[in-house]
Amino acid sequence: MAGELTGSWFRRTAAPYGLPAQDLLRGILGGTHRVQVTGTPGTGLELFLNTPARTALIRSTGHHLHQLTHLLPALAARHERVTDDENLRAAWYMPGEAWVGACPPCTGRAGWSVLVYPGTAGHVCRRHRRWLLAHPGRLASIPLETLPEVLTAHRHHSVLARSRPDAADVVALAAAVVWSWQVQGWRSEPVWQDRVRRLAAVTGSVPTAVVPHALVSYPETIAVARLLGAPRWQQRLRETAAVEGAGAATALLLGEISRRAGRPWLVDWLTACTRTRPRTAAQADPLNGWLRQLTAADGTGSDGLWTVHRAAVRPTEYGDRASFLTDRRSRSICEEAGAVFLTGGWEPVPAPRPGPAPCP
């Protein structure tokens, strides 16, 4: 399937014959040459091959390289630990990018969990209205019939992804912006609380376990991404900063974010937070850094526009998120979230700008 993990494809190919994926791999790579396989399908979900091993695989399938790499994007990737091209080498490691289980209704006939790289906006199946989750051996997803705002946001996200080659970076910066609101104390906002209750209801989990999930703030993240990525608004902010100063540009941006997020009070709240936070926090603020980069006197390009200070990056590990958004770090909360597969999968993660890591 398009975008599938190579390791997932090997497992599915071997499963109908009752054949372990490791045996299939060694059979394909076997011959007069020495074969070295590191790890097992139990220790890593993705399969990485060096050049000779990739050649042997292509020969066994009868397909061209471009056909296979279109379906299996990691097949062309070179892993730093699989660099020896003198002998046939393969290794099972965890994927280097976010992965999810493909939509269960779309892949039900496969009879096995199909793991795919979702790309910029492939984490939602709009046909079956499902948010795709990450579980290696079980079909898992969140039905979105009771969360129509998430489907609307994904439609806008898909348009953004088609119109901008850097859409993933734009959304990642927007996610860092919204995360900065969450850690500053916006955890009890009623719109998010209502969304948490609906998400908890469809997953059968307790509300505290779903609070940090990316789905909760997804509509606001996409609203901010669409604004920051709009050339018209970028030009307007540049002109406002040049004529009226940086303060006026900041007020204009916060006002528009407040309108698009559907929170009339947000502009005053963000303004108050901006005035009262320490100088070091202001320097690491992703929205402040983006606007400063955008309106720099000599900065009309996009180089560095979507990078995020390391201290502002939204953590991808569930426990780190829970420690910010719940009253206490609870192992039971993490276990509850893990039980419904809310601890992995698609996350908008930016390439961090160098800087000190946040205090725990």
C-alpha positions as CSV (number, residue, x, y, z in Angstrom):
1,M,0.0,0.0,0.0
2,A,1.2,3.5,-0.7
3,G,3.3,4.9,2.1
4,E,3.5,1.6,3.9
5,L,6.4,0.7,6.2
6,T,8.7,-1.9,4.6
7,G,8.6,-3.9,7.8
8,S,4.8,-3.9,7.7
9,W,4.8,-5.1,4.1
10,F,7.2,-8.0,5.0
11,R,5.0,-9.1,7.9
12,R,1.9,-9.1,5.8
13,T,3.6,-10.9,3.0
14,A,4.8,-13.7,5.3
15,A,1.7,-14.0,7.5
16,P,-0.7,-15.9,5.1
17,Y,1.9,-18.7,4.9
18,G,2.6,-18.9,8.6
19,L,6.1,-17.8,7.8
20,P,8.0,-15.6,10.2
21,A,9.0,-12.3,8.6
22,Q,12.6,-12.9,9.6
23,D,12.7,-16.2,7.7
24,L,11.2,-14.6,4.6
25,L,13.9,-11.9,4.8
26,R,16.7,-14.4,5.1
27,G,15.3,-16.4,2.3
28,I,15.2,-13.4,0.0
29,L,18.7,-12.3,0.9
30,G,20.2,-15.8,1.0
31,G,22.7,-17.0,-1.4
32,T,26.5,-17.3,-1.8
33,H,27.1,-14.0,-0.1
34,R,27.2,-13.4,3.6
35,V,24.0,-12.0,5.1
36,Q,23.8,-10.0,8.3
37,V,20.5,-9.2,9.9
38,T,20.4,-7.0,12.9
39,G,17.4,-7.1,15.3
40,T,14.1,-8.8,14.8
41,P,10.5,-7.8,13.9
42,G,9.9,-7.8,17.6
43,T,12.5,-5.2,18.3
44,G,11.8,-2.8,15.4
45,L,8.8,-2.1,13.2
46,E,10.7,-0.8,10.2
47,L,13.1,-2.8,8.0
48,F,16.2,-1.0,6.6
49,L,18.3,-2.5,3.8
50,N,21.7,-1.6,2.4
51,T,22.3,-1.3,-1.3
52,P,23.1,-5.0,-2.0
53,A,20.1,-6.2,0.1
54,R,17.8,-3.7,-1.6
55,T,19.0,-5.0,-5.0
56,A,18.2,-8.6,-3.9
57,L,14.7,-7.6,-2.8
58,I,14.0,-5.8,-6.0
59,R,15.1,-8.9,-8.0
60,S,12.9,-11.2,-6.0
61,T,9.8,-9.1,-6.5
62,G,10.2,-8.4,-10.2
63,H,9.4,-4.7,-9.8
64,H,11.4,-1.7,-10.6
65,L,13.0,0.3,-7.8
66,H,10.9,3.4,-8.4
67,Q,7.7,1.3,-8.2
68,L,8.7,-0.2,-4.8
69,T,10.0,3.1,-3.3
70,H,6.7,4.8,-4.3
71,L,4.8,2.3,-2.2
72,L,7.5,1.7,0.5
73,P,9.2,5.1,1.1
74,A,11.7,3.9,3.7
75,L,13.1,1.4,1.2
76,A,15.2,4.1,-0.3
77,A,16.3,5.5,3.0
78,R,19.8,4.8,4.3
79,H,20.0,4.1,8.0
80,E,23.1,5.3,9.8
81,R,23.7,1.8,11.2
82,V,23.3,0.0,7.9
83,T,26.0,1.6,5.8
84,D,28.2,-1.3,4.8
85,D,27.7,-2.0,1.1
86,E,30.1,-4.9,0.8
87,N,27.9,-7.5,2.3
88,L,24.1,-7.9,2.4
89,R,22.8,-6.2,5.5
90,A,19.4,-5.6,6.9
91,A,18.2,-4.3,10.2
92,W,15.0,-3.9,12.1
93,Y,14.7,-0.6,13.9
94,M,11.9,1.8,14.9
95,P,10.8,4.2,12.2
96,G,12.5,7.5,12.0
97,E,9.3,9.3,11.2
98,A,5.7,9.3,12.6
99,W,3.6,6.3,11.6
100,V,0.0,5.2,12.0
101,G,-2.1,2.2,11.4
102,A,-4.0,2.6,8.1
103,C,-7.8,3.1,8.2
104,P,-9.4,-0.1,9.4
105,P,-12.4,0.0,7.0
106,C,-10.1,0.7,4.1
107,T,-7.7,-2.1,4.9
108,G,-10.0,-4.7,6.5
109,R,-9.4,-7.2,3.7
110,A,-5.7,-7.2,4.4
111,G,-6.4,-9.3,7.5
112,W,-3.4,-7.7,9.3
113,S,-2.6,-4.3,10.6
114,V,-1.1,-2.1,7.8
115,L,1.3,0.5,9.1
116,V,1.9,3.6,7.0
117,Y,3.7,6.9,7.1
118,P,0.8,9.5,7.1
119,G,2.8,12.3,5.7
120,T,1.7,15.9,6.2
121,A,-2.1,15.3,6.4
122,G,-2.7,11.5,6.0
123,H,-3.5,10.9,9.7
124,V,-7.3,11.3,9.0
125,C,-9.4,9.1,6.7
126,R,-12.1,11.5,5.6
127,R,-14.0,8.8,3.8
128,H,-14.7,6.9,7.0
129,R,-14.3,9.9,9.3
130,R,-11.5,8.4,11.5
131,W,-8.4,9.8,13.2
132,L,-5.7,7.1,12.7
133,L,-3.8,5.8,15.7
134,A,-0.5,4.0,16.1
135,H,-0.6,0.4,17.2
136,P,1.6,-2.3,15.6
137,G,-0.6,-5.3,15.7
138,R,-4.2,-4.1,16.0
139,L,-6.5,-1.9,13.8
140,A,-7.1,1.3,15.8
141,S,-8.7,4.6,15.1
142,I,-10.9,7.3,16.6
143,P,-14.4,7.8,15.0
144,L,-14.9,11.5,14.4
145,E,-18.7,11.7,13.9
146,T,-19.0,13.6,17.2
147,L,-16.0,15.8,16.4
148,P,-17.0,17.6,13.2
149,E,-14.6,20.5,13.8
150,V,-11.7,18.1,13.5
151,L,-12.9,16.9,10.1
152,T,-13.3,20.6,9.0
153,A,-9.8,21.3,10.2
154,H,-8.4,18.4,8.3
155,R,-10.0,19.5,5.1
156,H,-8.3,22.9,5.5
157,H,-5.1,21.0,6.4
158,S,-5.2,19.0,3.2
159,V,-5.7,22.2,1.1
160,L,-2.7,23.7,2.9
161,A,-0.6,20.6,2.2
162,R,-1.4,20.7,-1.5
163,S,-0.6,24.4,-1.8
164,R,2.6,24.6,0.2
165,P,5.6,22.2,0.0
166,D,6.6,23.4,3.5
167,A,3.1,22.8,5.0
168,A,4.5,20.3,7.5
169,D,6.8,23.0,8.9
170,V,4.0,25.6,9.0
171,V,1.7,23.2,10.9
172,A,4.5,22.2,13.3
173,L,5.2,25.9,14.2
174,A,1.4,26.4,14.7
175,A,1.4,23.4,17.0
176,A,4.2,24.9,19.1
177,V,2.2,28.2,19.3
178,V,-0.9,26.4,20.5
179,W,1.2,24.3,22.9
180,S,2.6,27.5,24.4
181,W,-1.0,28.5,25.2
182,Q,-1.7,25.2,26.9
183,V,1.4,25.3,29.2
184,Q,0.7,29.0,30.1
185,G,-2.6,27.9,31.7
186,W,-5.3,27.6,29.0
187,R,-6.0,24.0,30.1
188,S,-9.5,24.7,31.5
189,E,-10.7,26.5,28.4
190,P,-14.4,25.4,27.9
191,V,-14.1,24.6,24.2
192,W,-11.2,22.3,24.8
193,Q,-12.9,20.8,27.8
194,D,-16.0,19.9,25.8
195,R,-13.8,18.4,23.1
196,V,-12.0,16.3,25.7
197,R,-15.3,15.0,27.0
198,R,-16.4,14.0,23.5
199,L,-13.0,12.4,22.8
200,A,-13.1,10.5,26.1
201,A,-16.6,9.2,25.3
202,V,-15.7,7.7,21.9
203,T,-12.4,6.2,23.1
204,G,-13.8,4.9,26.4
205,S,-11.0,6.5,28.3
206,V,-11.0,8.9,31.3
207,P,-10.8,12.6,30.3
208,T,-7.4,13.2,32.0
209,A,-5.9,10.5,29.7
210,V,-6.9,12.3,26.5
211,V,-6.2,15.9,27.5
212,P,-2.7,16.0,26.0
213,H,-3.6,14.3,22.7
214,A,-2.9,16.3,19.5
215,L,-6.5,15.9,18.4
216,V,-7.7,18.2,21.2
217,S,-6.0,21.3,19.9
218,Y,-5.9,20.3,16.2
219,P,-8.6,22.7,15.0
220,E,-6.9,25.6,16.6
221,T,-3.5,24.5,15.3
222,I,-4.7,24.4,11.7
223,A,-6.5,27.8,12.1
224,V,-3.2,29.3,13.2
225,A,-1.2,27.5,10.5
226,R,-3.5,28.9,7.8
227,L,-3.1,32.4,9.1
228,L,0.7,32.2,9.4
229,G,1.1,30.6,6.0
230,A,-1.1,33.1,4.1
231,P,1.1,35.4,1.9
232,R,-1.4,38.2,2.1
233,W,-1.3,38.3,5.9
234,Q,2.5,38.0,5.9
235,Q,2.7,41.1,3.7
236,R,0.2,42.9,5.8
237,L,2.1,42.3,9.0
238,R,5.3,43.4,7.3
239,E,3.7,46.6,6.2
240,T,2.2,47.3,9.6
241,A,5.5,46.7,11.3
242,A,7.3,49.0,8.9
243,V,4.7,51.9,9.3
244,E,3.4,51.5,12.8
245,G,6.0,49.4,14.6
246,A,6.4,45.9,15.9
247,G,3.7,46.5,18.7
248,A,1.0,47.3,16.1
249,A,1.9,44.2,14.1
250,T,1.7,42.0,17.2
251,A,-1.7,43.4,18.1
252,L,-3.0,42.9,14.6
253,L,-1.7,39.3,14.6
254,L,-3.2,38.4,18.0
255,G,-6.5,40.0,17.1
256,E,-6.8,37.9,13.9
257,I,-5.8,34.7,15.7
258,S,-8.4,35.4,18.3
259,R,-11.1,35.8,15.6
260,R,-10.1,32.7,13.7
261,A,-9.9,30.6,16.9
262,G,-13.4,31.7,17.8
263,R,-12.2,33.1,21.2
264,P,-13.0,36.8,21.5
265,W,-11.2,37.0,24.8
266,L,-8.0,35.4,23.5
267,V,-6.3,38.6,22.3
268,D,-6.5,40.2,25.7
269,W,-5.3,37.0,27.4
270,L,-2.4,36.7,25.1
271,T,-1.5,40.3,25.4
272,A,-1.5,40.0,29.2
273,C,0.7,36.9,29.1
274,T,3.1,38.8,26.7
275,R,3.5,41.7,29.1
276,T,3.9,39.6,32.3
277,R,6.2,36.8,31.2
278,P,10.0,36.9,31.7
279,R,12.2,38.2,29.0
280,T,13.7,34.7,28.5
281,A,10.3,33.3,27.9
282,A,9.5,35.9,25.4
283,Q,12.6,35.1,23.4
284,A,11.6,31.4,23.2
285,D,7.9,32.2,22.3
286,P,7.3,30.6,18.9
287,L,4.7,33.2,17.8
288,N,7.0,36.1,18.9
289,G,10.0,34.5,17.2
290,W,8.0,34.0,13.9
291,L,6.8,37.6,13.8
292,R,10.2,38.9,14.6
293,Q,11.7,36.9,11.8
294,L,9.0,37.9,9.4
295,T,9.2,41.6,10.0
296,A,13.0,41.9,10.2
297,A,14.1,44.9,8.2
298,D,16.3,42.8,5.9
299,G,14.2,39.6,6.1
300,T,11.9,39.0,3.1
301,G,12.8,35.4,2.6
302,S,11.5,32.3,4.4
303,D,14.8,31.0,5.7
304,G,14.4,30.1,9.3
305,L,10.8,31.4,9.4
306,W,9.4,28.0,10.5
307,T,12.1,26.9,12.9
308,V,11.2,26.7,16.6
309,H,13.3,27.4,19.7
310,R,14.0,24.0,21.4
311,A,12.4,25.2,24.6
312,A,9.1,25.8,22.8
313,V,8.7,22.5,21.0
314,R,5.6,20.5,21.9
315,P,6.9,17.3,23.5
316,T,5.9,14.1,21.7
317,E,6.3,11.7,24.6
318,Y,3.0,11.4,26.4
319,G,4.4,11.6,30.0
320,D,6.0,15.0,29.3
321,R,2.7,16.4,28.0
322,A,0.7,15.0,30.9
323,S,3.0,16.5,33.4
324,F,2.2,20.0,32.0
325,L,-1.5,19.6,31.6
326,T,-2.6,17.5,34.6
327,D,-2.3,18.2,38.3
328,R,0.1,15.4,38.8
329,R,2.0,12.8,36.8
330,S,0.0,9.6,37.2
331,R,1.2,6.3,35.9
332,S,-2.4,5.2,35.7
333,I,-3.2,8.1,33.3
334,C,-0.3,7.0,31.0
335,E,-1.5,3.4,31.1
336,E,-5.1,4.4,30.4
337,A,-4.0,6.4,27.4
338,G,-1.8,3.6,26.2
339,A,-4.8,1.2,26.4
340,V,-6.6,3.3,23.7
341,F,-3.4,4.0,21.7
342,L,-3.4,7.7,22.4
343,T,0.4,7.8,23.2
344,G,1.8,7.6,19.7
345,G,1.1,8.3,16.0
346,W,1.0,11.6,14.1
347,E,2.4,14.6,15.8
348,P,3.3,18.0,14.2
349,V,6.9,18.1,15.3
350,P,9.2,21.0,14.1
351,A,12.9,20.9,13.6
352,P,14.0,22.7,16.8
353,R,16.2,25.7,16.8
354,P,19.2,25.3,19.1
355,G,18.5,26.4,22.6
356,P,18.2,25.3,26.2
357,A,15.7,22.5,26.9
358,P,12.7,23.5,29.1
359,C,12.9,22.8,32.8
360,P,10.9,19.7,33.9
